[in-house]
Amino acid sequence: MREALEKAFDYRGDVTITRKDGSKLEGYIFDRVTGATLGNSFVRLLPKDSNQRTKIPYSDIAALSFSGRDTAAGKSWEAWVKKYWEKKGTGEGQASLQPESLEE
């Protein structure tokens, strides 16, 4: 559970958390605290349909799924350098050292 929630924290898209009571909550995990037990560890989630921040103990989580697009996918430094050299090599467009917009 801890490993899955760490990956969810690093994910830059929405996740869906299914609680042990069967309720589901979809949103972006913006914070987590890892304690000694699952009961005192929790994630903080910004729900997709609300600005109300929600704190969910690890011990209440039955399942986790990655339900939204990762907005940082393909935006690594390595991907940027590769794209830069491809553009520079072909003369296509503006090969600039300025970063591209994340709003693509």
C-alpha positions as CSV (number, residue, x, y, z in Angstrom):
1,M,0.0,0.0,0.0
2,R,2.8,2.4,0.9
3,E,4.6,1.8,-2.4
4,A,1.4,2.3,-4.4
5,L,0.6,5.6,-2.6
6,E,4.2,6.9,-3.2
7,K,3.7,6.3,-6.9
8,A,0.4,8.0,-6.8
9,F,2.0,11.0,-5.1
10,D,4.6,11.2,-7.9
11,Y,1.9,10.9,-10.5
12,R,0.8,14.3,-11.9
13,G,-2.8,13.2,-12.8
14,D,-5.9,12.2,-11.0
15,V,-6.2,9.0,-9.1
16,T,-9.3,7.2,-7.8
17,I,-9.2,6.0,-4.2
18,T,-11.7,3.3,-3.1
19,R,-12.3,3.3,0.6
20,K,-12.9,0.2,2.6
21,D,-16.6,1.3,3.0
22,G,-16.9,1.1,-0.8
23,S,-17.0,4.9,-1.4
24,K,-14.8,6.3,-4.2
25,L,-13.0,9.6,-4.4
26,E,-11.2,10.9,-7.5
27,G,-8.7,13.7,-7.5
28,Y,-5.1,14.8,-7.2
29,I,-2.9,13.7,-4.4
30,F,-0.9,16.8,-3.3
31,D,0.5,15.6,0.0
32,R,1.1,12.5,2.0
33,V,2.5,11.8,5.5
34,T,4.1,8.4,6.2
35,G,3.8,7.4,9.8
36,A,4.9,4.2,11.6
37,T,1.6,2.5,10.9
38,L,-1.1,2.6,8.2
39,G,-3.4,4.2,10.8
40,N,-1.2,7.2,11.3
41,S,-0.2,7.6,7.6
42,F,-2.4,9.6,5.3
43,V,-2.8,11.2,1.9
44,R,-4.3,14.6,1.2
45,L,-6.3,14.8,-2.0
46,L,-7.9,17.6,-3.9
47,P,-11.1,16.1,-5.3
48,K,-11.8,16.5,-9.0
49,D,-15.2,18.1,-8.4
50,S,-14.4,20.3,-5.4
51,N,-11.8,22.6,-3.8
52,Q,-12.3,20.9,-0.4
53,R,-9.1,19.2,0.6
54,T,-9.6,15.7,1.9
55,K,-7.4,13.7,4.3
56,I,-7.6,9.9,3.9
57,P,-5.8,7.5,6.3
58,Y,-3.9,4.7,4.5
59,S,-5.8,2.3,6.7
60,D,-9.1,3.4,5.1
61,I,-7.9,2.7,1.5
62,A,-9.0,-0.5,-0.1
63,A,-7.9,0.2,-3.7
64,L,-6.2,2.8,-5.8
65,S,-6.3,3.4,-9.6
66,F,-4.6,6.0,-11.9
67,S,-7.6,7.4,-13.5
68,G,-6.4,10.7,-15.0
69,R,-3.8,11.7,-17.6
70,D,-0.4,12.3,-16.2
71,T,0.2,16.0,-17.2
72,A,4.0,15.6,-16.8
73,A,4.2,12.5,-19.1
74,G,6.9,13.0,-21.8
75,K,8.1,16.2,-20.1
76,S,11.4,14.8,-18.7
77,W,14.7,16.6,-19.2
78,E,15.8,13.7,-21.4
79,A,12.7,14.0,-23.6
80,W,13.2,17.7,-23.9
81,V,16.9,17.4,-24.9
82,K,16.1,14.7,-27.5
83,K,13.4,16.9,-29.0
84,Y,15.7,19.9,-29.0
85,W,18.5,18.1,-30.9
86,E,15.9,16.6,-33.4
87,K,14.6,20.1,-34.2
88,K,18.1,21.6,-34.4
89,G,19.3,18.8,-36.7
90,T,16.4,19.1,-39.1
91,G,16.2,22.9,-39.0
92,E,12.5,22.5,-38.1
93,G,10.9,25.4,-36.3
94,Q,12.7,27.3,-33.6
95,A,15.2,25.2,-31.7
96,S,15.3,27.2,-28.5
97,L,16.8,26.7,-25.1
98,Q,13.7,28.2,-23.6
99,P,11.3,25.6,-22.1
100,E,8.0,24.8,-23.8
101,S,4.7,25.6,-22.2
102,L,3.3,22.9,-19.9
103,E,-0.2,23.8,-21.1
104,E,0.0,21.6,-24.3
